[in-house]
């Protein structure tokens, strides 16, 4: 074992030692953590006794190069340390980084894809769950399946409560745990994690397509239950549902998502009896490790999903030595009728093809609330459905009514379940995009980030808010976390593009938007977003082609009007603007303001944006960073407008 003085023991460094990086301001607590690592049987090299000028001495560099794990203790001090950044970078690039958070500090920009183990409430004792997670992570990097400390107890308390809700119109989001994200390998390498699990879409074998919502909803809820276990990393819904039954190879799919296990299931309902068969599949071999049937009356579906979740957790516990306990999340219900309507509402919302189905989703959420008025998840689902109708189909006269109703439902969900991350996130989104009130939205958004660090939709919404309000580091960290959880989710990649665009990292923005289209070529507004980036780079001809490829009317027309004007085609530019202005039943005032600003009519542009603010045009959430509005930035009227929204 390596002693505490690196200068006297560096010549005997073992190939499997742990390199410990920290700030000297945190030395007292760092020594306690180092002692826990050593007591678990690992050799530790730490440089606390070296003088500052020696930190990148040959010995330190050698220790970094030979380490099997680099443990970094992030804090308000180490986040500002160039030495710690450099050492963490070596660990990140070698994919052997184990980040810790001493005081709740988030890892700095560039390290957000690695979820830090939170030690802020830890007693730093061997039986503390956070310390056990640290030891487990180190053990996996050392090649061990479980920590060498035989007396290590299983983790029984999750770091955060989590609950899934489908989010985003016509696309599915999901919640997931991220407690072991740093070794999942999603951002490089081919290493699969035994703790990373994919819940495949369950197969409805009953022959009745009207029961598909039950199979999908059951898979979603089991995914949510498993994601509450801090020892697991559960892949998000969009990525999980990319599996094409009968076409995709299970081993290849598991390798693509770096997963150690797949959970597959079939659902059949006959004469009121629910039959569910669950398979636990080894991601490396494709061999079924466990196959269990569950048969219950349909009225016991809540009990069935709880039983299935517990059974899967128990099987995984026996296979990989993780904790098997599961806990309920806030926001749920014990009412079977309410739950059935809720699942129907989620299904309609996720797959809505038109306004009729969007409104049918609201009807189902209303029925769920009627059956259980305390069902917070149903109130939150209703809020998002109303917002989707307002944003996509609402005329000028209806938008305010729909938005006010959505706010009321979102607030009710938060009042019923204050620690329900998705409800806080939804309320923040409504306050920001609907009320154009960045200050009011900050509290629910920040709380959602704290409560839902492992939930892809929560982190993605927060990232968009942070980017729009100038919090670039928070935005990058959050969107990287969301992509780690749900890497095949096209909408999250689109948000990643927006995060980069807001920071004017244009090549990265285009790459993210193109990745979005590679996952879902039909996703709206993405070609226009690429066009706006190209305009910002003064590439009008290329931008015009991107705008013309888009199906989103407002974004396409505004982009064409700007690009054609830059190319000297005044008639084509005016025709596009005329088409944009003529659509008086929809809210396109923000796009009109963009065009006028780029045409040099700054007074008219500001007047148009002021009118957009009165009509609560959600496009204004981009006003702080949009390069198309740069000609307005020094004007007092525009500055006043930004201040009225809390964006300046």
Wavefront OBJ file of the C-alpha trace (Angstrom):
o trace
v 0.000 0.000 0.000
v 1.225 3.496 -0.794
v 2.026 5.594 2.238
v 0.913 9.166 2.844
v 4.183 10.775 1.720
v 4.291 10.513 -2.079
v 7.888 11.682 -2.224
v 9.073 8.625 -0.371
v 6.854 6.012 -2.004
v 6.499 7.029 -5.617
v 9.157 4.558 -6.753
v 6.968 1.707 -5.524
v 3.788 2.859 -7.237
v 1.496 0.014 -8.169
v -0.123 -0.048 -11.595
v -3.563 -0.139 -9.923
v -3.150 2.779 -7.548
v -5.682 5.589 -7.079
v -4.615 9.174 -7.812
v -6.377 11.645 -5.488
v -6.732 15.293 -6.587
v -8.037 18.085 -4.364
v -7.512 21.684 -3.267
v -5.206 22.351 -0.343
v -8.060 24.345 1.256
v -9.950 21.031 1.608
v -7.017 19.019 2.925
v -8.496 18.063 6.315
v -11.550 16.356 4.836
v -9.547 15.047 1.890
v -7.340 13.053 4.274
v -10.425 11.426 5.806
v -11.631 10.342 2.359
v -8.182 9.082 1.391
v -8.157 6.992 4.547
v -11.495 5.407 3.571
v -10.097 4.475 0.154
v -6.975 2.954 1.678
v -8.990 1.082 4.309
v -10.936 -0.499 1.431
v -7.723 -2.082 0.140
v -6.646 0.394 -2.541
v -3.258 2.064 -2.841
v -3.556 5.866 -2.945
v -1.168 8.468 -4.360
v -1.941 12.009 -3.268
v 0.102 15.133 -3.647
v -0.934 17.170 -0.642
v 2.594 17.173 0.751
v 4.161 18.528 -2.438
v 4.771 22.248 -2.750
v 2.662 24.110 -5.292
v 5.537 24.499 -7.719
v 6.110 20.762 -7.755
v 2.560 19.701 -8.569
v 3.400 18.928 -12.149
v 6.739 17.387 -11.334
v 7.828 14.232 -13.079
v 6.607 12.197 -10.106
v 3.130 13.685 -10.243
v 2.895 13.154 -13.995
v 4.037 9.558 -13.593
v 1.469 8.949 -10.877
v -1.302 10.296 -13.127
v -0.191 8.215 -16.092
v -0.047 4.990 -14.087
v -3.228 5.458 -12.068
v -6.135 3.070 -12.551
v -8.543 5.683 -11.156
v -8.366 9.448 -10.720
v -10.560 10.614 -7.831
v -11.249 14.368 -7.909
v -12.680 16.212 -4.917
v -14.674 19.131 -6.366
v -15.483 22.046 -4.064
v -15.837 25.805 -4.291
v -12.038 25.907 -3.929
v -11.004 23.107 -6.303
v -13.398 24.343 -9.026
v -11.138 27.414 -9.195
v -7.867 25.452 -9.165
v -5.987 25.097 -12.453
v -4.008 22.194 -10.959
v -7.139 20.225 -10.111
v -8.615 21.005 -13.552
v -5.492 19.667 -15.246
v -5.436 16.488 -13.166
v -9.177 15.940 -13.703
v -8.681 16.394 -17.447
v -6.109 13.574 -17.468
v -8.584 11.328 -15.675
v -11.435 12.321 -17.971
v -9.440 11.769 -21.153
v -8.380 8.314 -19.940
v -11.993 7.600 -18.872
v -10.950 6.740 -15.311
v -12.437 9.775 -13.557
v -14.355 9.379 -10.273
v -15.687 12.843 -9.314
v -16.789 13.721 -5.783
v -18.588 16.863 -4.613
v -17.479 17.938 -1.162
v -19.902 20.827 -0.662
v -22.537 20.324 -3.355
v -20.520 22.180 -6.005
v -21.197 21.013 -9.556
v -18.211 19.981 -11.664
v -16.940 22.899 -13.779
v -17.465 23.328 -17.495
v -16.093 20.351 -19.402
v -16.821 17.813 -16.681
v -20.635 18.007 -16.524
v -21.097 14.647 -18.264
v -19.678 12.944 -15.184
v -22.134 12.916 -12.293
v -20.321 13.631 -9.042
v -20.983 11.616 -5.884
v -22.467 14.074 -3.414
v -20.528 14.089 -0.141
v -22.054 17.339 1.157
v -24.221 15.462 3.663
v -21.883 12.531 4.153
v -20.384 11.652 7.517
v -17.390 10.288 5.574
v -17.684 6.939 7.356
v -17.315 3.514 5.794
v -21.022 2.711 6.128
v -22.138 5.954 4.478
v -23.920 5.332 1.113
v -21.944 8.041 -0.681
v -18.620 6.580 0.494
v -19.779 3.134 -0.604
v -20.625 4.504 -4.063
v -17.150 5.974 -4.312
v -15.526 2.665 -3.381
v -17.731 0.788 -5.844
v -16.782 3.163 -8.667
v -13.078 2.760 -7.891
v -13.468 -1.009 -7.745
v -15.083 -1.122 -11.187
v -12.238 0.889 -12.684
v -9.792 -1.512 -11.033
v -11.547 -4.381 -12.815
v -13.357 -5.714 -9.757
v -17.051 -6.556 -9.905
v -17.590 -5.243 -6.384
v -15.541 -3.477 -3.743
v -12.827 -5.611 -2.108
v -14.155 -4.711 1.319
v -16.239 -7.750 2.215
v -18.041 -5.969 4.996
v -19.348 -3.249 2.635
v -23.094 -2.963 3.129
v -25.497 -2.476 0.233
v -26.740 1.001 -0.529
v -30.342 1.227 0.632
v -31.137 4.922 0.379
v -31.399 6.612 -3.023
v -29.652 9.937 -3.470
v -32.746 11.554 -4.955
v -36.380 10.712 -5.499
v -37.289 10.295 -9.113
v -40.447 9.919 -11.118
v -40.990 9.600 -14.836
v -43.321 11.695 -16.921
v -43.427 11.809 -20.665
v -42.498 15.279 -21.878
v -42.400 17.109 -25.188
v -45.160 17.000 -27.763
v -44.935 14.078 -30.162
v -41.789 12.760 -28.496
v -41.051 10.710 -25.397
v -38.805 11.717 -22.525
v -37.991 9.611 -19.451
v -36.358 9.831 -16.064
v -33.217 7.879 -15.177
v -30.719 7.458 -12.390
v -27.192 8.699 -12.997
v -25.417 7.620 -9.843
v -22.657 5.813 -11.722
v -22.539 7.870 -14.920
v -18.800 8.458 -14.899
v -17.938 4.925 -15.968
v -20.763 4.291 -18.441
v -18.530 5.082 -21.428
v -21.214 6.879 -23.414
v -18.884 9.672 -24.371
v -16.072 7.475 -25.578
v -14.764 3.925 -25.454
v -16.676 0.682 -25.670
v -16.851 -0.271 -22.020
v -20.291 -1.411 -20.881
v -21.390 -0.924 -17.313
v -23.047 -3.755 -15.418
v -24.984 -1.092 -13.531
v -26.455 0.459 -16.698
v -29.860 -1.006 -17.558
v -32.185 -0.577 -20.539
v -35.929 -1.149 -20.115
v -37.074 -2.152 -23.593
v -40.588 -1.247 -24.779
v -42.907 -4.001 -23.570
v -44.726 -6.070 -26.182
v -48.527 -6.053 -26.193
v -49.306 -9.655 -27.135
v -53.033 -9.452 -26.452
v -53.839 -8.465 -30.025
v -55.822 -5.381 -29.007
v -53.993 -2.202 -30.098
v -56.152 -0.165 -27.735
v -54.219 -1.769 -24.884
v -50.826 -0.570 -26.129
v -50.932 2.271 -23.616
v -50.913 -0.269 -20.767
v -47.790 -2.055 -22.038
v -45.997 1.246 -22.646
v -47.116 2.755 -19.361
v -46.085 -0.320 -17.397
v -42.595 -0.237 -18.922
v -42.356 3.475 -18.122
v -43.357 3.057 -14.494
v -40.959 0.155 -13.961
v -38.224 2.270 -15.516
v -39.087 4.969 -12.992
v -39.018 2.580 -10.062
v -35.624 1.169 -10.976
v -34.191 4.610 -11.554
v -34.828 5.412 -7.893
v -32.083 2.984 -6.918
v -28.901 5.056 -6.645
v -26.744 2.041 -7.525
v -28.329 1.753 -10.986
v -28.098 3.850 -14.121
v -31.306 3.499 -16.129
v -31.303 4.561 -19.773
v -33.960 7.116 -20.753
v -37.173 6.300 -22.539
v -36.427 7.710 -25.985
v -33.160 5.765 -26.210
v -34.742 2.586 -24.834
v -37.617 2.748 -27.300
v -35.215 2.997 -30.236
v -35.099 -0.806 -30.065
v -37.041 -2.333 -32.964
v -38.495 -5.647 -31.853
v -37.737 -8.432 -34.311
v -35.182 -6.329 -36.199
v -32.515 -5.193 -33.753
v -29.975 -7.508 -32.200
v -30.125 -7.340 -28.399
v -26.356 -7.601 -27.933
v -25.658 -4.861 -30.481
v -28.303 -2.629 -28.917
v -26.870 -3.123 -25.441
v -23.398 -2.345 -26.761
v -24.692 0.816 -28.454
v -26.096 2.076 -25.146
v -23.183 0.677 -23.082
v -25.642 -1.374 -21.000
v -24.910 -4.443 -18.919
v -28.516 -5.666 -18.855
v -31.721 -5.378 -20.866
v -35.179 -5.835 -19.387
v -37.792 -7.056 -21.843
v -41.432 -7.788 -21.196
v -44.707 -8.903 -22.724
v -48.165 -7.873 -21.567
v -51.473 -9.660 -22.136
v -54.928 -8.844 -20.762
v -57.600 -11.544 -21.028
v -60.946 -11.406 -19.238
v -59.706 -8.809 -16.768
v -56.555 -10.792 -15.931
v -53.184 -9.097 -16.438
v -50.354 -11.416 -17.485
v -46.864 -9.959 -17.629
v -43.709 -11.885 -18.493
v -40.350 -10.269 -17.705
v -36.916 -11.262 -19.009
v -33.588 -10.040 -17.663
v -31.102 -10.307 -20.542
v -27.323 -10.198 -20.233
v -26.163 -7.371 -22.505
v -22.845 -9.036 -23.309
v -24.126 -12.499 -24.258
v -27.804 -11.989 -25.071
v -28.599 -14.851 -22.702
v -31.737 -14.573 -20.588
v -30.569 -14.571 -16.982
v -34.061 -14.630 -15.504
v -37.620 -15.133 -16.788
v -40.602 -14.585 -14.509
v -44.367 -14.478 -15.105
v -46.720 -12.246 -13.094
v -50.470 -12.895 -13.108
v -52.925 -10.592 -11.319
v -56.421 -9.174 -11.777
v -56.303 -5.965 -13.826
v -57.411 -4.032 -10.761
v -54.047 -4.847 -9.149
v -51.877 -3.264 -11.857
v -50.200 -0.935 -9.350
v -49.276 -3.894 -7.170
v -48.013 -5.770 -10.232
v -45.657 -3.007 -11.330
v -44.299 -2.698 -7.791
v -43.784 -6.465 -7.607
v -42.064 -6.523 -10.998
v -39.771 -3.631 -10.124
v -38.769 -5.276 -6.849
v -38.165 -8.613 -8.581
v -35.931 -7.057 -11.238
v -33.993 -5.138 -8.583
v -33.529 -8.348 -6.606
v -32.254 -10.193 -9.683
v -29.803 -7.405 -10.487
v -28.704 -7.377 -6.860
v -27.778 -11.039 -7.067
v -25.961 -10.555 -10.387
v -23.943 -7.398 -9.729
v -24.074 -6.861 -5.984
v -26.244 -3.736 -5.950
v -28.904 -2.693 -3.478
v -32.397 -4.015 -4.204
v -34.664 -1.709 -2.205
v -37.063 0.631 -4.014
v -38.999 3.605 -2.677
v -42.087 5.407 -3.876
v -41.705 8.762 -5.602
v -43.738 11.884 -4.949
v -46.606 12.764 -7.233
v -48.205 9.329 -7.637
v -51.542 7.700 -6.850
v -52.982 4.523 -5.356
v -56.252 4.903 -7.273
v -56.487 2.362 -10.106
v -59.039 4.356 -12.120
v -56.968 7.538 -11.844
v -53.857 5.644 -12.869
v -55.557 4.158 -15.948
v -56.726 7.576 -17.151
v -53.281 8.970 -16.458
v -51.605 6.304 -18.620
v -54.087 7.030 -21.409
v -53.312 10.723 -21.141
v -49.571 10.129 -21.316
v -49.988 7.890 -24.343
v -52.076 10.474 -26.191
v -49.705 13.287 -25.283
v -46.630 11.342 -26.358
v -48.042 10.276 -29.710
v -50.528 13.042 -30.546
v -50.848 13.518 -34.301
v -53.216 16.493 -34.263
v -55.127 18.934 -32.105
v -57.938 16.454 -31.467
v -55.599 13.956 -29.807
v -53.860 16.731 -27.858
v -57.222 17.748 -26.409
v -58.148 14.128 -25.738
v -55.027 13.911 -23.580
v -56.328 16.796 -21.470
v -59.645 14.970 -21.114
v -57.861 11.871 -19.794
v -55.822 13.906 -17.310
v -59.044 15.596 -16.178
v -60.578 12.166 -15.580
v -57.520 11.074 -13.586
v -57.791 14.196 -11.422
v -61.512 13.637 -10.915
v -60.753 10.136 -9.615
v -57.898 11.372 -7.412
v -57.705 15.159 -6.904
v -54.360 14.706 -5.074
v -52.671 13.050 -8.085
v -49.859 15.568 -8.692
v -48.478 13.818 -11.777
v -51.861 14.105 -13.480
v -52.024 17.845 -12.724
v -48.517 18.258 -14.154
v -49.418 16.221 -17.245
v -52.510 18.359 -17.762
v -50.382 21.512 -17.516
v -48.033 20.359 -20.266
v -50.884 19.241 -22.515
v -52.582 22.627 -22.230
v -49.292 24.364 -22.954
v -48.759 22.161 -26.029
v -52.207 23.064 -27.379
v -51.560 26.743 -26.710
v -48.190 26.660 -28.446
v -49.205 24.629 -31.485
v -52.890 25.216 -32.125
v -54.083 28.130 -30.020
v -55.299 31.246 -31.773
v -54.647 34.682 -30.341
v -57.946 34.724 -28.446
v -57.410 31.310 -26.836
v -53.716 31.418 -25.979
v -54.106 33.355 -22.729
v -56.959 31.152 -21.486
v -54.988 27.988 -22.210
v -51.852 29.364 -20.633
v -53.590 30.517 -17.460
v -55.171 27.085 -17.085
v -51.769 25.425 -17.613
v -50.171 27.631 -14.942
v -52.948 26.771 -12.490
v -52.436 23.038 -13.073
v -48.671 23.336 -12.807
v -48.922 25.252 -9.557
v -51.368 22.695 -8.162
v -48.933 19.866 -8.937
v -46.146 21.692 -7.094
v -48.406 22.444 -4.127
v -49.366 18.762 -3.857
v -45.828 17.404 -4.287
v -43.149 20.073 -3.701
v -40.338 17.528 -4.124
v -41.678 16.231 -7.445
v -38.878 17.331 -9.792
v -40.888 17.098 -12.979
v -43.690 19.262 -11.569
v -41.205 21.963 -10.537
v -39.600 21.765 -13.987
v -42.963 22.055 -15.750
v -43.971 25.068 -13.659
v -40.651 26.759 -14.386
v -41.139 26.168 -18.114
v -44.646 27.663 -18.040
v -43.556 30.727 -16.098
v -40.619 31.314 -18.420
v -42.071 30.563 -21.843
v -45.654 31.550 -21.067
v -45.319 34.492 -18.686
v -41.900 35.569 -19.997
v -40.800 35.918 -16.388
v -37.268 34.577 -16.004
v -37.043 35.690 -12.370
v -40.204 33.851 -11.284
v -39.091 30.748 -13.185
v -35.686 30.571 -11.520
v -36.838 29.107 -8.199
v -38.786 26.128 -9.618
v -36.116 25.493 -12.248
v -33.268 25.525 -9.726
v -35.251 23.289 -7.392
v -36.019 20.876 -10.226
v -32.321 20.641 -10.985
v -31.560 19.738 -7.358
v -34.371 17.186 -7.109
v -34.049 15.636 -10.553
v -30.369 15.356 -11.420
v -30.970 11.950 -12.949
v -34.039 12.885 -15.022
v -33.341 13.645 -18.668
v -36.357 15.908 -19.365
v -35.813 17.872 -16.162
v -32.142 18.450 -16.925
v -32.880 19.340 -20.557
v -35.512 21.931 -19.641
v -33.188 23.436 -17.052
v -30.365 23.565 -19.625
v -32.553 25.544 -22.031
v -33.545 27.986 -19.280
v -29.937 28.388 -18.129
v -28.741 29.030 -21.690
v -31.467 31.626 -22.222
v -30.552 33.485 -19.038
v -26.791 33.570 -19.533
v -25.811 30.699 -17.220
v -23.668 28.927 -19.790
v -21.752 26.667 -17.417
v -24.970 25.406 -15.810
v -26.533 24.913 -19.234
v -23.644 22.809 -20.555
v -23.473 20.704 -17.397
v -27.218 20.007 -17.445
v -27.507 19.154 -21.127
v -24.481 16.858 -20.946
v -26.183 15.053 -18.056
v -29.422 14.746 -20.045
v -27.578 13.322 -23.057
v -25.739 10.831 -20.883
v -29.063 9.519 -19.600
v -30.939 9.565 -22.923
v -28.360 9.683 -25.738
v -30.769 8.843 -28.578
v -33.321 11.515 -27.698
v -33.492 13.883 -30.665
v -35.122 16.729 -28.742
v -32.340 16.758 -26.164
v -29.745 16.954 -28.936
v -31.695 19.904 -30.335
v -31.541 21.564 -26.919
v -27.792 20.870 -26.857
v -27.531 22.736 -30.147
v -29.423 25.664 -28.673
v -27.131 25.687 -25.622
v -24.093 25.988 -27.904
v -25.816 28.557 -30.121
v -26.613 30.711 -27.088
v -22.905 30.698 -26.171
v -22.019 31.385 -29.824
v -20.118 28.143 -30.198
v -21.339 27.828 -33.766
v -19.524 24.682 -35.015
v -20.685 22.767 -31.920
v -24.237 24.032 -32.406
v -24.388 22.838 -36.009
v -22.965 19.451 -35.029
v -25.659 19.023 -32.363
v -28.475 20.064 -34.713
v -27.227 17.659 -37.381
v -27.088 14.899 -34.802
v -30.711 15.719 -34.016
v -31.680 15.241 -37.648
v -29.710 12.009 -37.901
v -31.882 10.607 -35.108
v -35.167 12.097 -36.338
v -35.095 13.711 -39.809
v -38.690 14.901 -39.363
v -38.165 16.925 -36.207
v -39.468 20.456 -36.840
v -37.491 23.689 -36.781
v -34.079 22.004 -36.830
v -33.083 22.948 -40.389
v -34.026 26.540 -39.575
v -31.857 26.464 -36.467
v -28.923 25.371 -38.607
v -29.823 28.198 -40.972
v -29.686 30.749 -38.164
v -26.234 29.512 -37.144
v -25.059 29.834 -40.746
v -26.466 33.362 -40.931
v -24.545 34.201 -37.764
v -21.438 32.977 -39.616
v -22.310 35.153 -42.654
v -23.030 32.132 -44.866
v -26.267 33.347 -46.442
v -26.344 30.950 -49.412
v -25.896 27.867 -47.237
v -28.387 29.241 -44.730
v -31.047 29.716 -47.414
v -30.832 26.038 -48.375
v -31.344 25.024 -44.752
v -34.367 27.288 -44.320
v -35.961 25.995 -47.498
v -35.607 22.413 -46.217
v -37.646 23.158 -43.074
v -41.345 22.544 -42.501
v -41.746 24.957 -39.581
v -43.573 27.908 -41.160
v -42.506 30.872 -39.002
v -38.841 29.923 -38.674
v -38.596 29.098 -42.362
v -40.153 32.356 -43.575
v -38.148 34.597 -41.267
v -34.927 32.851 -42.234
v -35.685 33.090 -45.947
v -36.516 36.801 -45.586
v -33.163 37.487 -43.903
v -31.071 35.274 -46.196
v -32.619 36.550 -49.425
v -32.126 40.145 -48.322
v -28.450 39.481 -47.616
v -28.110 37.909 -51.056
v -29.610 41.000 -52.689
v -32.896 39.363 -53.651
v -35.194 42.081 -52.326
v -38.380 40.793 -53.991
v -37.989 37.275 -52.584
v -37.174 38.689 -49.145
v -40.287 40.914 -49.154
v -42.465 38.006 -50.317
v -41.326 35.842 -47.420
v -41.925 38.653 -44.927
v -45.380 39.316 -46.388
v -46.315 35.661 -45.920
v -45.093 35.814 -42.317
v -47.056 38.994 -41.515
v -50.246 37.807 -43.254
v -50.710 34.925 -40.815
v -52.544 37.088 -38.273
v -54.105 34.237 -36.282
v -50.771 32.977 -34.975
v -47.987 34.553 -32.965
v -44.979 35.188 -35.222
v -44.101 38.645 -33.949
v -40.729 37.544 -32.626
v -39.715 36.251 -36.054
v -40.929 39.496 -37.629
v -38.739 41.400 -35.173
v -35.737 39.309 -36.224
v -36.309 40.183 -39.878
v -36.764 43.891 -39.248
v -33.629 44.021 -37.086
v -31.595 42.365 -39.832
v -33.098 44.625 -42.477
v -31.854 47.631 -40.506
v -35.264 48.960 -39.443
v -34.399 48.956 -35.751
v -37.255 51.169 -34.566
v -39.873 48.945 -36.200
v -38.071 45.871 -34.872
v -38.254 47.096 -31.269
v -41.930 48.083 -31.633
v -42.705 44.622 -32.985
v -40.880 42.898 -30.145
v -42.680 45.076 -27.602
v -45.970 43.938 -29.116
v -44.679 40.356 -28.978
v -44.104 40.832 -25.251
v -47.699 42.010 -24.751
v -48.912 38.899 -26.542
v -46.528 36.686 -24.540
v -44.697 35.387 -27.619
v -42.441 32.590 -26.305
v -39.865 33.372 -28.979
v -38.692 36.228 -26.767
v -37.020 33.725 -24.429
v -34.210 33.714 -27.031
v -33.829 37.497 -27.056
v -30.844 37.643 -24.728
v -28.560 35.633 -27.023
v -30.096 35.739 -30.524
v -27.473 37.155 -32.937
v -30.278 38.259 -35.274
v -31.161 40.911 -32.675
v -27.598 42.212 -32.283
v -28.408 45.485 -34.123
v -30.786 46.319 -31.246
v -28.621 45.529 -28.244
v -27.346 49.006 -27.420
v -30.743 50.681 -27.712
v -32.415 51.692 -24.430
v -35.824 50.412 -25.513
v -34.462 46.931 -26.207
v -32.503 46.909 -22.945
v -35.701 47.879 -21.124
v -37.524 45.026 -22.834
v -34.913 42.517 -21.673
v -35.134 43.862 -18.127
v -38.930 43.481 -18.119
v -38.416 39.749 -18.731
v -35.622 39.386 -16.192
v -33.077 38.797 -18.964
v -30.859 41.805 -18.259
l 1 2 3 4 5 6 7 8 9 10 11 12 13 14 15 16 17 18 19 20 21 22 23 24 25 26 27 28 29 30 31 32 33 34 35 36 37 38 39 40 41 42 43 44 45 46 47 48 49 50 51 52 53 54 55 56 57 58 59 60 61 62 63 64 65 66 67 68 69 70 71 72 73 74 75 76 77 78 79 80 81 82 83 84 85 86 87 88 89 90 91 92 93 94 95 96 97 98 99 100 101 102 103 104 105 106 107 108 109 110 111 112 113 114 115 116 117 118 119 120 121 122 123 124 125 126 127 128 129 130 131 132 133 134 135 136 137 138 139 140 141 142 143 144 145 146 147 148 149 150 151 152 153 154 155 156 157 158 159 160 161 162 163 164 165 166 167 168 169 170 171 172 173 174 175 176 177 178 179 180 181 182 183 184 185 186 187 188 189 190 191 192 193 194 195 196 197 198 199 200 201 202 203 204 205 206 207 208 209 210 211 212 213 214 215 216 217 218 219 220 221 222 223 224 225 226 227 228 229 230 231 232 233 234 235 236 237 238 239 240 241 242 243 244 245 246 247 248 249 250 251 252 253 254 255 256 257 258 259 260 261 262 263 264 265 266 267 268 269 270 271 272 273 274 275 276 277 278 279 280 281 282 283 284 285 286 287 288 289 290 291 292 293 294 295 296 297 298 299 300 301 302 303 304 305 306 307 308 309 310 311 312 313 314 315 316 317 318 319 320 321 322 323 324 325 326 327 328 329 330 331 332 333 334 335 336 337 338 339 340 341 342 343 344 345 346 347 348 349 350 351 352 353 354 355 356 357 358 359 360 361 362 363 364 365 366 367 368 369 370 371 372 373 374 375 376 377 378 379 380 381 382 383 384 385 386 387 388 389 390 391 392 393 394 395 396 397 398 399 400 401 402 403 404 405 406 407 408 409 410 411 412 413 414 415 416 417 418 419 420 421 422 423 424 425 426 427 428 429 430 431 432 433 434 435 436 437 438 439 440 441 442 443 444 445 446 447 448 449 450 451 452 453 454 455 456 457 458 459 460 461 462 463 464 465 466 467 468 469 470 471 472 473 474 475 476 477 478 479 480 481 482 483 484 485 486 487 488 489 490 491 492 493 494 495 496 497 498 499 500 501 502 503 504 505 506 507 508 509 510 511 512 513 514 515 516 517 518 519 520 521 522 523 524 525 526 527 528 529 530 531 532 533 534 535 536 537 538 539 540 541 542 543 544 545 546 547 548 549 550 551 552 553 554 555 556 557 558 559 560 561 562 563 564 565 566 567 568 569 570 571 572 573 574 575 576 577 578 579 580 581 582 583 584 585 586 587 588 589 590 591 592 593 594 595 596 597 598 599 600 601 602 603 604 605 606 607 608 609 610 611 612 613 614 615 616 617 618 619 620 621 622 623 624 625 626 627 628 629 630 631 632 633 634 635 636 637 638 639 640 641 642 643 644 645 646 647 648
